[in-house]
C-alpha cells in the first residue's frame, strides 16, 4: 500500500520521553468523527493496559451548522500508567479540526499545551463562523502553546487519490483517521487494533474500509517521517489488580447490571422506555440480550412506558423503566401508583441539564429533589446513585435487590457524565455475585394483600392467577391488611406512616458510609453520584500535602446510611460539591442540622479537581 507524504525528510533523530499520564481532547464539527476518533484511541489504550477515563461532549442540536460554535463536538480522554478517577482537568493536547473547535476548547488547554490543528479548516468562511476577526494561527494569539499546523485534509486527500474509488466528500470523511494515526505515533500506540476494527466495521464497503485504513497508516507514517514531531511519548501499562477487564460506559454497565440482576433473581427483565437523551443507549444495549429473557418495549410515550413496567412488576417480572429528568416528570403519577400498590418498580433517571429540554447532551445532578420528593402526597421511594461508570453495574443490582426486598419503587440516579464516560471494568466472577431472593405468596389460607413482614414491612408478593390470592389493585387508598378500598381518615394516616416507615427501615440494608482519610478533622468533602472521581482525587492530593481533609461518598440517598450523622459530626466543616444549587446540601442541613457548605456548579460540565482543591483550601 502506497501513501503520499508532503515534504518528506530523509532521516533525523526522534526522541523518546516517558509520561505518567496524558489528557487529549479531540474536537471538530459534529460530522468530523471526533467521538469515533476518541473511542478508537481509548480502546487501543485500554488494550495496552493503561487506566483510562473519558468525557464525550456532544452538541445539543441534531445538526448544527457546519463550522459553528454550537456545532463543536469533543471527546476528552485521560490515559495513565497509574490509577485515575477522572478524564483530567486540563487537556495536555488539543486536536482542533476547524476554528470553532479551537475557539471553544483552547481556554481549557493547559499553559504550554500542544495544539494540533487542521490548517485546511481555517478558511475565511470558517473563521467568520467562529467569530474570529483574524486568523489565530497567524496573529500570535497562540504564542503560549506548542502549535503544530498540519494540512490534514490535503495530506489525507493526496494519500487517497487514485487509491480508492470514492468521491472527494467520501474521502474527506476519513481525515479523522489521519489525525488518529498522527496521535498513535506521537503516543506510541499500535495502529493494528484500529485497522482490525475498520475492516470489521466497513467490511461490506471495501473501498470505505481501504480509505480509512490508508488514512490511519498515512497519519502514522507522516508523524514518523516529518520533522514536525521530534518527540515520541510513551505511557506504560498501569499497575492494576489482576483480573479480566473491558472498557465500559456507564450506560453499558447499567444495562448489563440489570441483566445480571434478572439472572440473580431468577426473574425475567422487562424494560419499558421512550427514547430520550442520554438514556437511549440503555434501551439499545438491553435489546441485544433477548437470549437472557430480556423484554424491551419502546413505548409511544413516557407514561405508557412506566405503566407497562408497572404491569410487568405486578406479574412478578423485574419492572424497569428508564428516562431522563423531563421523562421522570411525566412518569411521576404512575410512580405514585407503584408506591400505593407497593410493587418493586425500578426507575432509571440518567440526569441531564434542565429544566425542560434544557441542555439535553450535557450533564447535571439536579433531579435529586425530584426523586426523593417529586410526587403528589406522601409518596416515599428508595433512591440510589452509582459513583463511576463501572459502579453502574453494581448499583443496578442493588436497585433490584432493594426493590424486591422492600416491595417499593427504587430510583436509580445516573447522569450524562457517567452514562457516556468510560473506564476499565473488572468483569466479576458470576458465582461471586450474591443471589437476589424473591419470595411469592402461595397459601390462600394465610394471604392478606397488605399484611406486612415484621422486619421490612414489605407486603406479600402475589402472582396474578394464583388460585385463592385474588386481591384489589389500583391507586385508591387501601385498607390496612385487607387491601380493600378505604376512605377512613385514621386508616389513611396509618397507611401513609407505614409506607414511610418501610422506606426508613431500608437503612438496615444500607452499608455504612466510609470515610477516606481520618475519621475526624477540619474538612469533610461529601459527595454523591458522578462527583466521586473529582472529589476523591482532590482530597488525596490535599492529604498528600498533610492537610486535614477527608472525603465520603453516598450511593444511598433515601434513606441515608445509619452512621452518616456520626460521620458529619466529626468535622469542623462539611463541603458538598454538586452539579445543582445545593440539593443534597439542603437535605443534609434539614436532617442533621449541620451547617454544610454548598459548592454548586451548574455548567453542564463535571467538576475539575483543581476547583475542589481551591474550595477546600478556603476552609483550611
QUIVEN-V153200 format. One record per helix or strand. SS is the DSSP state (2 for helix, 1 for strand). FROM is the first residue (numbers start at 1). TO is the last residue. Records with the same first field share a line. If there is no record, write none. Layout:
SS = FROM-TO + FROM-TO
This chain:
1 = 15-18 + 21-29 + 51-57 + 72-80 + 93-96 + 114-118 + 146-150 + 231-234 + 245-249 + 269-273 + 295-298 + 318-323 + 345-351 + 353-353 + 359-359 + 382-384 + 410-415 + 422-426 + 450-450 + 452-452 + 459-459 + 478-478 + 481-481 + 485-485 + 515-516 + 521-528 + 549-554 + 556-558 + 571-578 + 597-600
2 = 34-47 + 99-108 + 119-121 + 124-129 + 152-160 + 168-172 + 175-186 + 192-201 + 206-225 + 250-265 + 280-286 + 290-292 + 302-314 + 325-341 + 368-373 + 391-406 + 416-420 + 430-432 + 489-509 + 529-544 + 564-569 + 583-592 + 609-618
